[in-house]
Amino acid sequence: ESIAMGSIGQYIVRTTLGAFLLVLVSLTIVIWVTHALRDIDLVTSQGQTVLVFVGLTALLIPALVLVIAPLAFVIAVIYVLNKLNADSEIIVMNAAGMSPWRIFRPFLTVSLIVATLVAAISAYIAPKCLRELRTLISRVRADLVANVIQPGRFTSLQGGQLTFHIRERRTNGELGGIFIDDRRDPNLRATFLAERGIVLENENGSFLVLENGSAQRVDAKEPDPTIVLFERYAFDMTQFSGANYVPTFNVTERYLWDLIWPDPEDPYYKANTGRFRAEINDRLLAPVFPVIFALLAFAILGAPRTSRQSRGLSMLMAIVTVATVRLIGFACVVFAAKTPGALVVLYVTLAAAVCGGVILLARGAAVEPPAFLVEAFARLQARFSNQAAPA
């Protein structure tokens, strides 16, 4: 029996893991593409390649996986349990004398694997990637030449003391037809014209390198302007670049230990103590949800069923139960930022879910949906059958 259970357990683990990975990858790709498209103009405005764009937006993936993984796992568990029921494998295992706890063990193993993955992403991987993404996006948005200066427009800065104009922005990142009027020094006005230019960054700062142009300088003490032709000229843009920009990270972008042991003098922490409290509990509970979801799904679907209608309603009941627990969790975390009592509701809900799942699992009996739901489903099914029937 132990050998048979070991083979069945391995089969269930492999099938559940395979289904989980398939659902996780599919949902993550769809949602990632939706998010990534919002920043495509921001990145391509600098003439970056598609690979750079994909690499930048890929930093969103761990944060998406953190939300999607528990839901993908529930879908995988429901799929495997329905498959086992449809193939009468659960009926055979029960007839062989296997207890519900032994059948549940492979699902528990997979849930612990998913919980470990979620814990690692929650504590370090997701915050690390979000920090990198925030820093890169902030630098791009803070970069004057790449994003503020638009072709065909005169852009004034510092109260009109500095004016930029470019004719075009080329796909390789080059700027064409550049005009710069610099009046920041009250004793010296400088005007630059250049055929083209490009932004370069090094350890000394950020520079707009002008090529094939002229510089006209008007000194307040001199009656005539000075005109100088140049092949290359470096205009210092460091103060307008985002190269030295260091953003303030919000709670989702901080590591778990930074949330648990924050700097008491941090202004952001002082202003957002409630958000820190809510985020800590959300991060600590993130690995718990896959285990609870596996318990609830198995408690509802793990008993043998012979009726297709009964399996369909039970799957619906499992989905609704898990979704309710997850929605209560989301809502309590949101409200906990201002109302600490919401955390009590959260922990009571999770404790009730665990206790209810354990009791149902120990009983080993099929959890039947309410009679009114069965009748409503039967009427709906009959109506569709009548409409589909040929006249």
Stockholm file with secondary structure:
# STOCKHOLM 1.0

chainA/1-391         ESIAMGSIGQYIVRTTLGAFLLVLVSLTIVIWVTHALRDIDLVTSQGQTVLVFVGLTALLIPALVLVIAPLAFVIAVIYVLNKLNADSEIIVMNAAGMSPWRIFRPFLTVSLIVATLVAAISAYIAPKCLRELRTLISRVRADLVANVIQPGRFTSLQGGQLTFHIRERRTNGELGGIFIDDRRDPNLRATFLAERGIVLENENGSFLVLENGSAQRVDAKEPDPTIVLFERYAFDMTQFSGANYVPTFNVTERYLWDLIWPDPEDPYYKANTGRFRAEINDRLLAPVFPVIFALLAFAILGAPRTSRQSRGLSMLMAIVTVATVRLIGFACVVFAAKTPGALVVLYVTLAAAVCGGVILLARGAAVEPPAFLVEAFARLQARFSNQAAPA
#=GR chainA/1-391 SS CHHHHHHHHHHHHHHHHHHHHHHHHHHHHHHHHHHHGGGHHHHHTTTCCHHHHHHHHGGGHHHHHHHHHHHHHHHHHHHHHHHHHHTTHHHHHHHTTCCHHHHHHHHHHHHHHHHHHHHHIIIIIHHHHHHHHHHHHHHHHHCIIIIICCTTCCEEETTTTEEEEEEEECTTSCEEEEEEEEEEETTEEEEEEEEEEEEEEETTEEEEEEEEEEEEEEETTCSSCEEEEEEEEEEECGGGSSTTCCCCCCGGGSCHHHHHSCCTTCHHHHHTHHHHHHHHHHHHHTTHHHHHHHHHHHHHHCSCCCCHHHHHHHHHHHHHHHHHHHHHHHHHHHHHTTCTHHHHHHHHHHHHHHHHHHHHHHHCCCCCCCHHHHHHHHHHHHHHHHHHSCC
#=GC SS_cons         CHHHHHHHHHHHHHHHHHHHHHHHHHHHHHHHHHHHGGGHHHHHTTTCCHHHHHHHHGGGHHHHHHHHHHHHHHHHHHHHHHHHHHTTHHHHHHHTTCCHHHHHHHHHHHHHHHHHHHHHIIIIIHHHHHHHHHHHHHHHHHCIIIIICCTTCCEEETTTTEEEEEEEECTTSCEEEEEEEEEEETTEEEEEEEEEEEEEEETTEEEEEEEEEEEEEEETTCSSCEEEEEEEEEEECGGGSSTTCCCCCCGGGSCHHHHHSCCTTCHHHHHTHHHHHHHHHHHHHTTHHHHHHHHHHHHHHCSCCCCHHHHHHHHHHHHHHHHHHHHHHHHHHHHHTTCTHHHHHHHHHHHHHHHHHHHHHHHCCCCCCCHHHHHHHHHHHHHHHHHHSCC
//
